[in-house]
């Protein structure tokens, strides 16, 4: 029981770190995602962007960490759904990592831009736009599509197992659907990448993760339901 309590706290901390690092990374990437990305290094923004990269790498670690810490518990109810959650959470981390590579590529191109001649600068422009586009697609496919799918799966499992209050788990399922729909709307050009509508649709899932984190840190998993799940698995 002490180990379960400790694991719940670690899981909660991972969720908090994931939320914080994702926000910091997006804010710090501004110089290389703007129309004037070529001047990011010349304007002294390199360190700022690299700090954003470190935050995104930490986000990858926490995403994998939440998957690894939660899977042994939710698999007691349905191992197939739990494996689906694990895989989609890993896929979210993969897309985030691809986005990081795109950001680093933009930063490198920006450094080349300082010494390139006019022809060289012209040749760098389409490559930079391509990397920006790749980043925006990965930001949609990872933190929207994959996040929506894996959040709905683990929230459903938390609902069925009763490890956390069921209203909290239901809220998680609802927010997962919202962030998934936000990704669909962005894909088809209905809403913009950084539009207010998308922000309002994606915000609830962040509220859910923070609420779940606070619950896990303060209360942990429901001991009675956890014991029942283990008995079910053993039988």
RODO-2510 file (C-alpha; in nm, 4 decimals, decimal comma):
residues 235
     n   res          X          Y          Z
     1     x     0,0000     0,0000     0,0000
     2     x     0,2861     0,2373     0,0748
     3     x     0,4316     0,1659    -0,2674
     4     x     0,0951     0,2375    -0,4332
     5     x     0,0736     0,5663    -0,2452
     6     x     0,4230     0,6636    -0,3572
     7     x     0,3504     0,5669    -0,7173
     8     x     0,0332     0,7774    -0,7164
     9     x     0,2325     1,0795    -0,5984
    10     x     0,4957     1,0262    -0,8671
    11     x     0,2232     0,9945    -1,1301
    12     x     0,0628     1,3168    -1,0100
    13     x     0,3958     1,4995    -1,0251
    14     x     0,4492     1,3734    -1,3806
    15     x     0,1122     1,5146    -1,4860
    16     x     0,1942     1,8541    -1,3355
    17     x     0,5371     1,8629    -1,5006
    18     x     0,3823     1,7660    -1,8348
    19     x     0,1353     2,0549    -1,8186
    20     x     0,3941     2,3122    -1,7116
    21     x     0,6680     2,2126    -1,9581
    22     x     0,4299     2,2026    -2,2550
    23     x     0,3189     2,5609    -2,1912
    24     x     0,6733     2,6895    -2,1390
    25     x     0,7966     2,5252    -2,4604
    26     x     0,5220     2,6783    -2,6778
    27     x     0,5853     3,0251    -2,5337
    28     x     0,9627     3,0071    -2,5858
    29     x     0,9387     2,8794    -2,9443
    30     x     0,7958     3,2114    -3,0618
    31     x     1,1141     3,3434    -3,2334
    32     x     1,1492     3,0407    -3,4654
    33     x     0,7782     3,0007    -3,5381
    34     x     0,7227     3,3620    -3,6419
    35     x     0,7472     3,5052    -3,9947
    36     x     1,0927     3,6401    -3,9059
    37     x     1,2408     3,3093    -3,7885
    38     x     1,5580     3,3779    -3,9891
    39     x     1,6704     3,6350    -3,7327
    40     x     1,6161     3,4213    -3,4229
    41     x     1,9886     3,3604    -3,3629
    42     x     2,0952     3,7109    -3,4670
    43     x     1,8403     3,8606    -3,2274
    44     x     1,9818     3,6623    -2,9351
    45     x     1,6892     3,4209    -2,9012
    46     x     1,8926     3,1000    -2,9358
    47     x     1,9171     3,0336    -2,5624
    48     x     1,5473     3,1063    -2,5185
    49     x     1,4534     2,8527    -2,7872
    50     x     1,6939     2,5912    -2,6483
    51     x     1,5335     2,6264    -2,3058
    52     x     1,2031     2,5576    -2,4805
    53     x     1,3578     2,2462    -2,6361
    54     x     1,4697     2,1251    -2,2926
    55     x     1,1153     2,1715    -2,1654
    56     x     0,9771     1,9707    -2,4564
    57     x     1,2293     1,6936    -2,3893
    58     x     1,1146     1,6908    -2,0286
    59     x     0,7584     1,6726    -2,1608
    60     x     0,8541     1,3578    -2,3549
    61     x     0,9996     1,2074    -2,0367
    62     x     0,6883     1,2889    -1,8334
    63     x     0,4557     1,1572    -2,1063
    64     x     0,6396     0,8256    -2,1061
    65     x     0,6559     0,8399    -1,7274
    66     x     0,2794     0,8728    -1,6872
    67     x     0,2264     0,5805    -1,9251
    68     x     0,4732     0,3550    -1,7444
    69     x     0,3456     0,4468    -1,3977
    70     x    -0,0264     0,4129    -1,4761
    71     x    -0,0264     0,1038    -1,6978
    72     x     0,0380    -0,1536    -1,4204
    73     x    -0,2760    -0,0297    -1,2422
    74     x    -0,5267     0,0153    -1,5243
    75     x    -0,4340    -0,3160    -1,6875
    76     x    -0,6126    -0,4973    -1,4031
    77     x    -0,9498    -0,4105    -1,5563
    78     x    -0,8776    -0,4597    -1,9268
    79     x    -0,5254    -0,5233    -2,0448
    80     x    -0,6061    -0,4687    -2,4133
    81     x    -0,7447    -0,1198    -2,3547
    82     x    -0,4547    -0,0471    -2,1197
    83     x    -0,2070    -0,1489    -2,3904
    84     x    -0,3897     0,0796    -2,6326
    85     x    -0,3505     0,3662    -2,3862
    86     x     0,0201     0,2857    -2,3463
    87     x     0,0815     0,2807    -2,7224
    88     x    -0,1079     0,6028    -2,7946
    89     x     0,0716     0,7789    -2,5090
    90     x     0,4029     0,6696    -2,6548
    91     x     0,2906     0,7929    -2,9985
    92     x     0,2128     1,1308    -2,8443
    93     x     0,5692     1,1425    -2,7120
    94     x     0,7057     1,0451    -3,0554
    95     x     0,5229     1,3300    -3,2297
    96     x     0,6470     1,5749    -2,9666
    97     x     1,0041     1,4537    -3,0255
    98     x     0,9666     1,5017    -3,4035
    99     x     0,8479     1,8548    -3,3345
   100     x     1,1595     1,9170    -3,1242
   101     x     1,3809     1,8101    -3,4149
   102     x     1,1959     2,0580    -3,6391
   103     x     1,2593     2,3383    -3,3905
   104     x     1,6285     2,2528    -3,3717
   105     x     1,6404     2,2514    -3,7515
   106     x     1,4883     2,5995    -3,7619
   107     x     1,7419     2,7204    -3,5100
   108     x     2,0257     2,5781    -3,7187
   109     x     1,8927     2,7417    -4,0358
   110     x     1,8689     3,0701    -3,8503
   111     x     2,2380     3,0479    -3,7621
   112     x     2,3243     2,9778    -4,1293
   113     x     2,1206     3,2808    -4,2320
   114     x     2,3713     3,5151    -4,0648
   115     x     2,6569     3,4180    -4,2975
   116     x     2,4640     3,3206    -4,6124
   117     x     2,4584     3,5399    -4,9217
   118     x     2,1360     3,6613    -5,0810
   119     x     2,0944     3,3444    -5,2874
   120     x     2,1623     3,1256    -4,9844
   121     x     1,9060     3,3120    -4,7770
   122     x     1,6489     3,2679    -5,0521
   123     x     1,7173     2,8939    -5,0597
   124     x     1,6785     2,8660    -4,6825
   125     x     1,3328     3,0238    -4,6826
   126     x     1,1292     2,7250    -4,8148
   127     x     1,3171     2,4837    -4,5869
   128     x     1,2308     2,6981    -4,2857
   129     x     0,8651     2,7145    -4,3841
   130     x     0,8623     2,3365    -4,4252
   131     x     1,0065     2,2845    -4,0760
   132     x     0,7517     2,5242    -3,9285
   133     x     0,4750     2,3300    -4,1010
   134     x     0,6104     1,9987    -3,9717
   135     x     0,6165     2,1359    -3,6182
   136     x     0,2573     2,2573    -3,6405
   137     x     0,1388     1,9214    -3,7732
   138     x     0,3205     1,7307    -3,4990
   139     x     0,1768     1,9695    -3,2393
   140     x    -0,1680     1,8789    -3,3668
   141     x    -0,1164     1,5036    -3,4105
   142     x     0,0534     1,4606    -3,0719
   143     x    -0,1053     1,6926    -2,8128
   144     x    -0,4461     1,6824    -2,9882
   145     x    -0,5156     1,3510    -3,1606
   146     x    -0,2967     1,1151    -2,9606
   147     x    -0,3637     1,2983    -2,6356
   148     x    -0,7378     1,2809    -2,6986
   149     x    -0,7270     0,9073    -2,7650
   150     x    -0,5012     0,8057    -2,4770
   151     x    -0,6792     1,0343    -2,2300
   152     x    -1,0165     0,8874    -2,3192
   153     x    -0,8800     0,5333    -2,2787
   154     x    -0,7158     0,5777    -1,9388
   155     x    -1,0039     0,7913    -1,8101
   156     x    -1,2462     0,5147    -1,9076
   157     x    -1,0297     0,2628    -1,7236
   158     x    -1,0131     0,4893    -1,4180
   159     x    -1,3923     0,5128    -1,4317
   160     x    -1,4382     0,1360    -1,4501
   161     x    -1,1848     0,0597    -1,1781
   162     x    -1,2957     0,3404    -0,9461
   163     x    -0,9381     0,4283    -0,8556
   164     x    -1,0382     0,7962    -0,8565
   165     x    -1,3823     0,9594    -0,8153
   166     x    -1,6019     0,8653    -1,1114
   167     x    -1,7137     1,2250    -1,1826
   168     x    -1,3445     1,3129    -1,2286
   169     x    -1,2972     1,0245    -1,4722
   170     x    -1,6113     1,1239    -1,6669
   171     x    -1,4796     1,4797    -1,6875
   172     x    -1,1580     1,3341    -1,8304
   173     x    -1,3453     1,1471    -2,1036
   174     x    -1,5369     1,4632    -2,1978
   175     x    -1,2207     1,6764    -2,2165
   176     x    -1,0457     1,4083    -2,4239
   177     x    -1,3260     1,4213    -2,6805
   178     x    -1,3021     1,8011    -2,6893
   179     x    -0,9268     1,8117    -2,7557
   180     x    -0,9634     1,5413    -3,0223
   181     x    -1,2355     1,7414    -3,1997
   182     x    -1,0162     2,0516    -3,1758
   183     x    -0,7483     1,8626    -3,3675
   184     x    -0,9983     1,7572    -3,6335
   185     x    -1,1230     2,1125    -3,6769
   186     x    -0,7671     2,2378    -3,7120
   187     x    -0,6846     1,9675    -3,9667
   188     x    -0,9698     2,0770    -4,1910
   189     x    -0,8929     2,4462    -4,1474
   190     x    -1,2054     2,5309    -3,9493
   191     x    -1,0017     2,6798    -3,6638
   192     x    -0,6478     2,8138    -3,6509
   193     x    -0,3501     2,6607    -3,4739
   194     x    -0,3415     2,9283    -3,2056
   195     x    -0,7027     3,0464    -3,2271
   196     x    -0,9104     3,1333    -2,9217
   197     x    -1,1627     2,8616    -3,0069
   198     x    -0,8945     2,5934    -3,0112
   199     x    -0,7533     2,7225    -2,6855
   200     x    -1,0929     2,7039    -2,5179
   201     x    -1,1477     2,3503    -2,6486
   202     x    -0,8049     2,2292    -2,5390
   203     x    -0,7959     2,4029    -2,2000
   204     x    -1,0331     2,1606    -2,0188
   205     x    -0,8019     1,8630    -2,0719
   206     x    -0,5263     2,0584    -1,8972
   207     x    -0,7645     2,1357    -1,6113
   208     x    -0,8495     1,7656    -1,5915
   209     x    -0,4860     1,6553    -1,5795
   210     x    -0,4065     1,9084    -1,3074
   211     x    -0,7151     1,8025    -1,1080
   212     x    -0,6190     1,4369    -1,1452
   213     x    -0,2640     1,5190    -1,0396
   214     x    -0,3797     1,6982    -0,7250
   215     x    -0,6095     1,4081    -0,6368
   216     x    -0,3356     1,1475    -0,6862
   217     x    -0,0866     1,3450    -0,4784
   218     x    -0,3334     1,4192    -0,1987
   219     x    -0,5431     1,1012    -0,1912
   220     x    -0,3789     0,8394    -0,4114
   221     x    -0,5663     0,5458    -0,5643
   222     x    -0,8780     0,4116    -0,3954
   223     x    -0,7359     0,1272    -0,1866
   224     x    -1,0511    -0,0830    -0,1756
   225     x    -1,1062    -0,0749    -0,5520
   226     x    -0,7377    -0,1342    -0,6150
   227     x    -0,7520    -0,4485    -0,4019
   228     x    -1,0635    -0,5674    -0,5884
   229     x    -0,8919    -0,5185    -0,9239
   230     x    -0,5944    -0,7238    -0,8125
   231     x    -0,8200    -1,0037    -0,6918
   232     x    -1,0014    -0,9950    -1,0266
   233     x    -0,6708    -1,0234    -1,2120
   234     x    -0,5482    -1,3065    -0,9913
   235     x    -0,8682    -1,5042    -1,0451
***
